[in-house]
């Protein structure tokens, strides 16, 4: 498969509805435990939790023991299947549905969402949430750029993204993923930094959990070449084959709005 064919495939289908993408999520760094503890402190009444874009259930599984009822939903069937496989005993209702279309409880004590929130239709979702809850918490996790291998990683990513006419720009990506903030009356924001270590192979696997670098879209030849380039660039910076770096979990919380800021009529 050529880079041209890879680029063409990016525009079609839900990349996250893919068993390999769902499996690769396991190697993404975890959310900071202190951020999840903060969520529990922010929620005095713990009857109903709803987790939007739950993926393989990382947030829902950690928070569900503290709530009477938990609904976790995702538009990708593969993600729901992986969540059920990983958390078979969890007291969670798993729902294959988009947040915009799902039948949500009339009253929700806490709604959680991750980076996937930027894939939703904000003008459809947020009025729906505003009618049901006064507390939406959004968690975003990123690797901080201070690691000694970051420049080598950036060089590989820049080269590969250029093959599909994309630019490696973490700042622009962060701006895009925070566009939802216009739809929240933000009550607070806090960042939790946690050191993290993982084998080079697992770090590379996390990239295949993204829409751009899913193995299904790249196909075997391109995915193998991509892995080889990253492995060559990162291994000299690994200690015994393991990378160590800081991750930052940013937690933003507040009340969802019926209208985006500045658009009220």
Buried (B, 14 or more C-beta within 10 A) or exposed (E): BEBEEBBEBBEEEBBBBBBBBBBBBBBBBBBBEBBBEBBBEBBEEBEBBBBBBBBBBBBBBBBBEBBEBBBBBBBBBBBBBBBBEBBEEBEBEBBBBBBBEBEBBEEBBBBBBBBBBBBBEBEEBBBBBBEBBBBBBBBBBBBEEEBEBBEBBBEBBEEBBEBBEBEBEEEEBEEEBBEBBBBBEEBEEEEBEBEBEBBBBBBBBBBBBBBBBBBBBBBEEBBEEBBEBBBEBBBEBBEEEEBBBBBBBBBBBBBBBEBBEEEEE
